[in-house]
Amino acid sequence: MAAMLQALAAILFAGIAVAQSVPQAEIARAAKSPYDLARYLETHTDFDWAPLWQTLGSASPASVEPCVTASDRQARCSTEVIGLLNPDQAIVVVQGGLGLVELYLRFLDEPEGAWKFAGAYGASIKNRDPMHQVVRLGGRPILKVAIQTPNFRGPSIVPEPNEKEVWFDLSARDFEPVFSFPTDSDQDVNPDGITRHVSAVPRVDGADAIDLLLTVDFDFFGFQLGQEEFMGRYERHADEKDFSLRSAQVVASRAAMPVQDFLDLSDILFQPAAERMLVYALPGLKELAGSKRSEAKEELRLMLAKCKDTPEKRTLLALMGEK
């Protein structure tokens, strides 16, 4: 009797193993071609992503897959295949109805005719429609992807999306960003008081140079400090993959500025030192210091008390009648 039960249990477990291996085998077959994979993702629900990542030899690039969740195991994927020549390749773009993330799965068409998986990227899209575009820079194909990253606002910790654009050089073998910039980002809270809204527009200069116009709107406890523009020059040499910031300047005065200041101003998740913020928000701060806004001026006075002695600090104190 015991032997019979053991035999039945073995048959049952074997059946379960076979049932589990069938979808894994299907995914493994589909993952050999970007077109078969796109078709599989669109026509199947309630599948496990883990076998796909295992087959591709990659970890998931996103914190959550776009179209399968614990709350809705029947959520469907929608896919798009971007086919490119020179070099021959295909990118499977995977979207889901949740609108949280967009996956990019890149495949290269090898000379022998087989497809080779060449990397994955997960783009957070949060509260906006996804956007991607392929352009040519000096003959090189560039994939532009719009993403959103959360910015946590104050003590309530409410995520406020900040928009960026990320560029991939599709002439390279790997699939990593080579350039990125903020398109619409807000810093709503800052202990020093000076906050900023940042946006940028790139202008391509040949295949390996980009001029980035950075616009920063400064604010101090509700007092609009005005807008300043800065220009950064990004370049990459023949032996480099990424574009690097080589020089920067203040547009109005054409005065050179440290490249680190340009990078710090463009990144709203980083807070530059208060003394550096005084330099770039000085025109608006001078207007505030000479105004009759007593409450805002008191906040400015408190901030300046914490700053090191700089020419900008002395200028503002003099305007407020202090030494």
N, C-alpha and C positions, 0 to 999 in steps of 0.2 A: 504493500500500500504506500509506504513511504517513498519507495523508488518511483512509483507511478506519479505521486505528487511532485517529486523533484523533476521528473520528465516534463510534466505539464508546465511547471514554473519556467523551465528552461525554454520551452517552446514559446511561452508568453513573452518572456524578456527578449527572445530573439526576434519576435514579431515587432515589438516596440522599437528595437534597435534598427530593424530594417525600415520601419515607417519613418524614424527620425533621419535615417541616412538618405532617404529618397530626396527630400528638398535640399539637403546639403549637396548632394551630387548634382542636382539641377542648377543650383547656384554656381557650383564650381564650373560646370559646362558653360553657363551663360557668361561668366566672368572672363572667358577667353576672348570675347569680342565686345567692343563697346556697344554695338548695335543690338546684339543679343541681350546684353545686360540691361540696356534701356528698355527693351521689350519685356524682359522678365519683371523688372521693377514696376512697370506700369500695369501688368496683368496679374500680379499676385498681391495678396494681402496676408497679414498675420504671419509674416516670415521673420526669421531671426537674422539680424544683421551680422552677428558674430561669425558665422561661417563665411560670409562674404569677405569680411576684413581678413580672416585667416587665409582664404584663398588668394586674395590680393597681396598678402604679406605686408599689411599695413594696419596701423592702429586707426581708430576712428578720429578724424580731425575735428569733430564737433562734440559738444557736451551732450547733445541729444540728436538722434536721427530725425530727418525731416518728416517722415510719414508713418512711423510706427511708435505708439506710446502705450504705456500701461493702461491708460484710461480709454483708449480707442484702438484696439488691436486690428480693427478693420480699416484704419485710415489709409487712404491710397496715395501712391506716389504719382507725380507727373514728371516726365522726363523730356529732355531736349538733347540732341546730339549736335555738337558743333564740329563740323569736318573742315580740316585745313590741309592745304598743300604747301610743300616747301617750308619746313619739313612736313611730311605726311603724318597726320595725327588726328585724333578725335577726342573730344571732351564730352563726357556725359554729365549734364546738369540735372540734378535731382531736386525737386521741390515737393512740398507737402502742403496740405490744406491748413496746417497749424500756423504757417507763416513765421516760424522761428529761425529756421536755418535753411541754407541752400548749399548743396554739396556739389563739388566739382571733382570728377574722376577723370584723370588724363591717361590716354593710351597712345603709344607710338607705334606706327606701322613699320615693322622691321623689314629689312631687305628681302628676307626669305618669305615674306608674306604673312607672318604671324603678328598678332598684336601683343605689345608688351605694356603692362601697367606701369605708369611713370609718375604716380603721385596723386594725392588727394588734398583738397582744401575745403574747410567749412566756413561759410560766410554767414555771420549773424545778420538777420534782416529785420527782426523785431517788428516795428510798426509801419514799415514802408514796403512798397512793392520792390521785388528784387530787380537788379539791373546788371547786365553784363554786355560787353561790346568788344569786338576784335578790330584792331586798327593796325596799320603798318607804319613803323618808324624806320626810315632808311631801309626798307625792304624786310625788316624783321617783324614778325607777327607779335602783337602785344594784346593780352587779354586784360581788360579793365573790369573790375568787380567792385560794386558798391556794397559796403557793409555798415552795420551799426554796432557800436559798443555802448554798454550802459554807463551812465554817469550818475552816481548816487547823490541825490539832492538832500543835504542837511540831515537833521536828526530823524526825519521820517523814512529815510532810505528808500525813496521812490526812484526807480530807475528812469533816467531821462536819456533816451538814445542820442548818441553823437555819431554823426555820419562821416565816413571816410571812404576814400577810393584807393584800391590796391591794384597794382599793375604786375603782371607776370610776363616774362620774356619767353615766348613759346618757341624760340629758336634754340633755347638751352635744353639740355637733357633733363635737368631736374625741374621740379614744379614748386618753386618758392617765390614769394614776392620780391621784386627788385626795387620797388618804389611805392610810396604811399603818402597821402596827405589828407588833411581834414577838409571836408566840403561844407560842413555845417555843425559846429560844436559849441556847446555852452558850458561855461564854468559858473555855476550859480552860487556857490558858497566858498568863501575864502576867509580864514581867520584874520588876515591882514586888511580885509575890506575891499581891495581892488579885484574885481572879477572881470572876465573877458568873454566875448563871443568871437569865435575864430572861423574864418572860411578862407579857402585858397583856390586859385585857378592856375593850372600849369600852361606853359607855352613851350612847345617842343622846338628845339634848335638842333636839327640833325638827328642822327640815330643815338647819340650818346651824350646829349646835353639837354637839360630842362631848366627853364626859368620859372620859378614858382612865386606868384604874387600872393602874399599873405596879408589879409585884411583883419585887423583886430579892433573890436569895439570895446572900450574900457568903461567900467562902471564902478562907482564908489557909493555903496549904501543908497542906491536909487538915483544918485546924481550922475548924469551922463557925462563922461569925461571926453567923449569924442572918439573919432576913428583915426587910426594910423595904418599906413601901408608899409610893408617891408618886402624886399625882393631877395630870394635865395637862388643861387646858381648851383644846380646839381649836375654832376658829371660822372662818367665812369670810363676808366681806361680799358685798353684792349684786354688786359689780364684780369679784369674785375667783372663780377656778376651784378652787383648792386650799384645803384646810383647813390653817390655820397655828396653831401653839401660841402661845396668848396669855398664859397664866399657869400656874404650877405650885406645888405645895406638898407638904410632908412630911405624910402622913396622920396619924401618931400625934400630932404636936405642932401640926398645922395651920399650921406656919411656912412662909412663902413661901420659894421657892427660885428661883434663876435659871433661866429657861427653857432656857438652853444646857446647864445641868447635867442637866436632865431628858432632853434629847435625847441627851446623851453617855452617860448611864446606860442608855438604851434600846437603843443601838447597840453590840452586842458587838464589831463590827469596829473600833470606835474605843476607844482607851484614854484615859480622863480622866487628868489630872495626879494624881500620888500624893497631893498635898495635898487635892484635892477628894474623893478616895476616902476619906481619913481622916475627912472630915466625915460622910459618909453611912454608913460602916461603923463609926463610933466605938463604939456600944454593944457590939458583939461584940469589937472590938479592946481595949476596956477590960477585958472579961472575960478575954481572953487575957493581957493585960499583968499582971493580978493572979493568974494561975494558976501552976501548977508545971510547965507544959509548957516545959521548958528549951530544947529544940531549936527549937520554934516561936517562943519568945520571942527567941532569938538571931537568927532570921530577921527578926523584927519590929525588933529593935535595928538590924540592918544596913539595913533599909529606911528607918527613921527618920533614920539618919545621912545619907541622901541627900536628905531632905525639907527644904524651907525651914522657918524658924521660924514655927510657927502655934500657936494655942491648943490644938488637938487634939494636936499633937506634944508640947507641954509636959505636957499631961495624962497622956499615955501614958508618957512618960519618968519622971514623978513616981511613977506606979503601979509602975514597975519599979525604983524606988529610985535613979534617975539624974536628973541636972540637965539 
